[in-house]
Amino acid sequence: MKKGCDEIKIIEQFCALPNESPLSRDEFALFYESFVDRDDSMLLSNGKSSHVFYFTSYDLVEEIIDEDPLVFFENFENRVRCIIVFNPQKDHVTAFLVLDLKDEEHKRFLKELCIMQKINFHFISLLYGDLYKMKSFLIAVPPSALEIVENVL
């Protein structure tokens, strides 16, 4: 996270946008500065909930239907891998988050997740040289999936 970044403001502005909206280079400079490649992610928090901003291709997002995704966790070494499977009944679209237990921001995210049992997940795609808000999901995480996370915190 860059110093001086107002996470609350970014989250509020992002969530207020309709799907498939371009992201202003001024208001969302953090995303433009941080975007490296697809399948990267960024975690931001507003103090009440954590948000995952997931950079991926437009084509992949277009395949996702509004169906509850499945969430799994794997523990390996000092990391937790979060696997989110969209379209569980059809052609799967999978997103992976690797969270380092030595990173305070990642640990905070996992602790908040265990309390809230929900993930605010936002897809961002690069189109026509600009980043776009594509789709957002509030994903319920079953307590049984969180047992792995709780055991390593």
C-alpha positions as CSV (number, residue, x, y, z in Angstrom):
1,M,0.0,0.0,0.0
2,K,1.4,3.4,-0.9
3,K,1.7,5.9,1.9
4,G,-1.0,8.5,2.1
5,C,-3.5,6.4,0.0
6,D,-7.0,6.8,1.3
7,E,-8.4,3.3,1.1
8,I,-11.8,4.2,2.3
9,K,-12.2,6.9,-0.4
10,I,-11.1,4.5,-3.2
11,I,-13.4,1.7,-2.0
12,E,-16.4,4.1,-1.8
13,Q,-15.7,5.6,-5.2
14,F,-15.2,2.2,-6.8
15,C,-18.3,0.7,-5.3
16,A,-20.4,3.7,-6.5
17,L,-19.5,3.0,-10.1
18,P,-21.8,0.8,-12.3
19,N,-20.3,-2.3,-13.8
20,E,-18.2,-1.9,-16.9
21,S,-17.2,1.7,-16.0
22,P,-13.8,3.1,-16.9
23,L,-11.7,4.0,-13.8
24,S,-10.4,7.6,-13.7
25,R,-6.6,7.8,-13.8
26,D,-6.8,10.5,-11.1
27,E,-9.2,8.9,-8.6
28,F,-7.8,5.4,-9.1
29,A,-4.2,6.2,-9.7
30,L,-3.3,3.5,-7.2
31,F,-4.7,0.8,-9.5
32,Y,-2.9,2.2,-12.5
33,E,0.4,2.3,-10.6
34,S,-0.1,-1.2,-9.2
35,F,-1.4,-3.0,-12.3
36,V,1.3,-5.3,-13.7
37,D,-0.5,-8.2,-15.3
38,R,-3.7,-10.1,-15.2
39,D,-4.4,-12.4,-12.2
40,D,-2.7,-9.9,-9.9
41,S,-4.7,-8.7,-6.9
42,M,-4.8,-5.9,-4.4
43,L,-6.3,-5.8,-0.9
44,L,-7.9,-2.7,0.5
45,S,-9.8,-2.2,3.7
46,N,-12.3,0.4,4.9
47,G,-12.1,-0.6,8.5
48,K,-15.4,-2.6,8.3
49,S,-14.6,-5.0,5.5
50,S,-11.8,-6.0,3.2
51,H,-12.0,-5.8,-0.5
52,V,-10.1,-7.8,-3.2
53,F,-9.5,-6.0,-6.5
54,Y,-8.6,-8.7,-9.0
55,F,-7.1,-7.7,-12.3
56,T,-8.0,-10.1,-15.1
57,S,-9.0,-10.2,-18.8
58,Y,-12.3,-8.9,-20.1
59,D,-13.1,-12.3,-21.8
60,L,-12.7,-14.2,-18.5
61,V,-15.1,-11.8,-16.6
62,E,-17.7,-12.0,-19.4
63,E,-17.9,-15.8,-18.8
64,I,-18.8,-15.4,-15.1
65,I,-22.5,-15.7,-14.3
66,D,-24.3,-14.5,-11.2
67,E,-24.1,-17.7,-9.3
68,D,-22.6,-18.2,-5.8
69,P,-19.0,-19.2,-6.2
70,L,-17.2,-21.8,-4.1
71,V,-14.4,-20.8,-1.8
72,F,-11.5,-23.1,-0.6
73,F,-8.3,-22.5,1.3
74,E,-5.0,-24.4,1.3
75,N,-2.3,-23.9,3.8
76,F,1.3,-24.3,2.6
77,E,4.5,-23.2,4.4
78,N,3.8,-19.6,5.6
79,R,1.1,-18.9,3.1
80,V,-2.6,-19.4,2.6
81,R,-4.0,-19.9,-0.9
82,C,-7.6,-18.8,-1.4
83,I,-9.3,-20.5,-4.4
84,I,-12.5,-19.0,-5.6
85,V,-14.4,-21.0,-8.2
86,F,-17.0,-19.0,-10.2
87,N,-19.6,-20.8,-12.3
88,P,-19.3,-24.0,-10.1
89,Q,-22.1,-25.7,-12.1
90,K,-20.8,-24.9,-15.6
91,D,-17.4,-23.9,-17.2
92,H,-15.3,-22.9,-14.1
93,V,-13.6,-19.6,-13.8
94,T,-11.0,-19.7,-11.0
95,A,-9.3,-16.9,-9.1
96,F,-6.4,-17.5,-6.8
97,L,-5.1,-15.3,-4.0
98,V,-1.9,-16.2,-2.3
99,L,-1.7,-14.6,1.2
100,D,1.6,-14.5,3.0
101,L,1.2,-15.0,6.8
102,K,4.3,-12.9,7.4
103,D,2.7,-9.9,5.7
104,E,0.7,-7.8,8.2
105,E,-1.8,-6.6,5.5
106,H,-2.5,-10.2,4.5
107,K,-2.9,-11.3,8.1
108,R,-5.3,-8.5,8.8
109,F,-7.3,-9.5,5.7
110,L,-7.5,-13.1,6.9
111,K,-8.5,-12.1,10.4
112,E,-11.3,-9.8,9.1
113,L,-12.4,-12.6,6.8
114,C,-12.7,-15.0,9.7
115,I,-14.9,-12.5,11.5
116,M,-17.0,-11.3,8.6
117,Q,-17.2,-14.6,6.7
118,K,-17.5,-12.6,3.5
119,I,-15.2,-11.4,0.7
120,N,-15.9,-8.3,-1.3
121,F,-14.5,-9.3,-4.7
122,H,-14.1,-6.9,-7.6
123,F,-13.0,-7.7,-11.1
124,I,-10.9,-5.1,-13.0
125,S,-10.0,-5.4,-16.7
126,L,-7.7,-3.5,-19.0
127,L,-9.7,-2.3,-22.1
128,Y,-8.8,0.3,-24.7
129,G,-5.8,1.4,-22.6
130,D,-7.8,2.0,-19.5
131,L,-8.8,0.0,-16.4
132,Y,-12.5,-0.8,-16.0
133,K,-14.6,-1.9,-13.1
134,M,-16.2,-5.1,-14.5
135,K,-18.2,-7.0,-11.9
136,S,-18.4,-7.1,-8.1
137,F,-19.5,-9.9,-5.8
138,L,-20.1,-10.2,-2.1
139,I,-19.0,-13.8,-1.5
140,A,-20.1,-15.8,1.5
141,V,-17.4,-18.0,2.9
142,P,-18.6,-21.1,4.7
143,P,-17.3,-21.6,8.3
144,S,-16.0,-25.0,7.3
145,A,-13.7,-23.4,4.7
146,L,-12.4,-20.9,7.2
147,E,-11.2,-23.6,9.6
148,I,-8.0,-23.9,7.7
149,V,-7.4,-20.1,8.0
150,E,-8.3,-20.0,11.7
151,N,-5.8,-22.9,12.4
152,V,-2.9,-20.9,11.0
153,L,-3.6,-17.5,12.5
